[in-house]
Each structure stands twice: as C-alpha cells, then as structure tokens.
Amino acid sequence: MKEYLKRAAEIIGERSPGEVMHDDAVVEALNQGRPIQEALAIAGAKYPSEALGWDPTTIHDIAAHYDYLREHSAIMERIRGRKESSS
C-alpha cells in the first residue's frame, strides 16, 4: 500500500486546492458517462481559473491522465470503506 501511494503521488504530482476541485469535477463527470471533452468543459465552467486547454493532439494524454485519476479515486474509496468497516 505504501508503495502504491508513493507512486500515485509521483504520477499525480502536487496540486493546488483549485486543481484538486477541478480534477474531482472532471472525474465526477466521467463517472456519469460523459466523454472527456464534455467532462473538461463542465469542470472548466465550474473552475474557470483551472480550465485546461486541449486539442486533438493532446486530448488522448489528458484522457489517460483522468482515467488514472478515476481509478485512483475508486481505489481510495475502497480503502476508506475498509477502514470505516474495520473501526
């Protein structure tokens, strides 16, 4: 677990609170089944100072990053659920 968290921190990097809120909004939209372009637009409308610019050459890398964040978020939720049930 410790190694996973260390690696996740390296991949995600340091983010400001605004960046975290923007990223969470993108992940939430993706979890609702929205395509990445729409998810970015939704998050950008909520957090315009954190909005990402993209084009057809960068959208696949951005999508991969958010796929990772989505999976990471799900893993962290499962971990929190286990901790709460064992308390």
C-alpha positions as a Markdown table, in Angstrom:
| # | Residue | x | y | z |
|---|---|---|---|---|
| 1 | Met | 0.0 | 0.0 | 0.0 |
| 2 | Lys | 2.8 | 2.4 | 0.9 |
| 3 | Glu | 4.4 | 1.9 | -2.5 |
| 4 | Tyr | 1.2 | 2.4 | -4.3 |
| 5 | Leu | 0.5 | 5.7 | -2.5 |
| 6 | Lys | 4.1 | 6.8 | -3.2 |
| 7 | Arg | 3.8 | 6.0 | -6.9 |
| 8 | Ala | 0.4 | 7.7 | -7.1 |
| 9 | Ala | 1.8 | 10.8 | -5.6 |
| 10 | Glu | 4.6 | 10.8 | -8.2 |
| 11 | Ile | 2.1 | 10.4 | -11.1 |
| 12 | Ile | -0.5 | 12.9 | -9.9 |
| 13 | Gly | 2.0 | 15.4 | -8.6 |
| 14 | Glu | 1.3 | 18.3 | -6.3 |
| 15 | Arg | -1.9 | 20.2 | -7.0 |
| 16 | Ser | -3.4 | 23.3 | -5.5 |
| 17 | Pro | -6.8 | 23.1 | -3.9 |
| 18 | Gly | -8.4 | 24.6 | -7.0 |
| 19 | Glu | -6.7 | 22.0 | -9.2 |
| 20 | Val | -8.0 | 19.2 | -7.0 |
| 21 | Met | -11.5 | 20.6 | -7.2 |
| 22 | His | -11.3 | 20.8 | -11.0 |
| 23 | Asp | -9.9 | 17.3 | -11.3 |
| 24 | Asp | -12.6 | 16.0 | -9.0 |
| 25 | Ala | -15.2 | 17.7 | -11.2 |
| 26 | Val | -13.7 | 16.0 | -14.3 |
| 27 | Val | -13.7 | 12.6 | -12.6 |
| 28 | Glu | -17.3 | 13.1 | -11.4 |
| 29 | Ala | -18.4 | 13.9 | -15.0 |
| 30 | Leu | -16.5 | 10.9 | -16.4 |
| 31 | Asn | -18.1 | 8.7 | -13.8 |
| 32 | Gln | -21.5 | 9.9 | -15.1 |
| 33 | Gly | -20.5 | 8.6 | -18.5 |
| 34 | Arg | -19.6 | 11.9 | -20.1 |
| 35 | Pro | -16.9 | 12.0 | -22.7 |
| 36 | Ile | -13.6 | 13.6 | -21.7 |
| 37 | Gln | -14.2 | 16.8 | -23.8 |
| 38 | Glu | -17.6 | 17.3 | -22.1 |
| 39 | Ala | -16.1 | 16.5 | -18.7 |
| 40 | Leu | -13.4 | 19.1 | -19.2 |
| 41 | Ala | -16.0 | 21.7 | -20.3 |
| 42 | Ile | -18.1 | 21.0 | -17.2 |
| 43 | Ala | -15.2 | 21.3 | -14.9 |
| 44 | Gly | -13.9 | 24.3 | -16.7 |
| 45 | Ala | -17.2 | 26.1 | -16.3 |
| 46 | Lys | -17.2 | 25.4 | -12.5 |
| 47 | Tyr | -13.5 | 26.3 | -12.1 |
| 48 | Pro | -12.5 | 28.6 | -15.0 |
| 49 | Ser | -9.2 | 29.5 | -13.5 |
| 50 | Glu | -8.2 | 25.8 | -13.6 |
| 51 | Ala | -9.7 | 25.0 | -17.0 |
| 52 | Leu | -7.4 | 23.0 | -19.3 |
| 53 | Gly | -6.8 | 23.8 | -22.9 |
| 54 | Trp | -6.7 | 20.8 | -25.2 |
| 55 | Asp | -6.6 | 20.0 | -28.9 |
| 56 | Pro | -6.8 | 16.8 | -30.9 |
| 57 | Thr | -3.1 | 16.1 | -30.4 |
| 58 | Thr | -3.3 | 16.4 | -26.6 |
| 59 | Ile | -6.8 | 15.0 | -25.7 |
| 60 | His | -5.6 | 11.4 | -25.5 |
| 61 | Asp | -2.9 | 12.2 | -23.0 |
| 62 | Ile | -5.3 | 14.2 | -21.0 |
| 63 | Ala | -7.9 | 11.4 | -21.1 |
| 64 | Ala | -5.3 | 8.9 | -19.9 |
| 65 | His | -4.4 | 11.1 | -17.0 |
| 66 | Tyr | -8.0 | 11.4 | -16.0 |
| 67 | Asp | -8.6 | 7.7 | -16.4 |
| 68 | Tyr | -5.7 | 7.2 | -14.0 |
| 69 | Leu | -7.3 | 9.7 | -11.5 |
| 70 | Arg | -10.6 | 7.9 | -11.9 |
| 71 | Glu | -9.1 | 4.6 | -11.0 |
| 72 | His | -7.1 | 6.1 | -8.2 |
| 73 | Ser | -10.2 | 7.7 | -6.7 |
| 74 | Ala | -12.1 | 4.4 | -6.8 |
| 75 | Ile | -9.2 | 2.6 | -5.1 |
| 76 | Met | -9.0 | 5.3 | -2.4 |
| 77 | Glu | -12.8 | 5.0 | -1.8 |
| 78 | Arg | -12.5 | 1.2 | -1.4 |
| 79 | Ile | -9.6 | 1.7 | 1.1 |
| 80 | Arg | -11.7 | 4.3 | 3.1 |
| 81 | Gly | -14.6 | 1.9 | 3.1 |
| 82 | Arg | -12.4 | -0.9 | 4.5 |
| 83 | Lys | -11.0 | 1.4 | 7.2 |
| 84 | Glu | -14.5 | 2.5 | 8.2 |
| 85 | Ser | -15.9 | -1.1 | 8.4 |
| 86 | Ser | -13.0 | -2.3 | 10.5 |
| 87 | Ser | -13.3 | 0.6 | 13.0 |
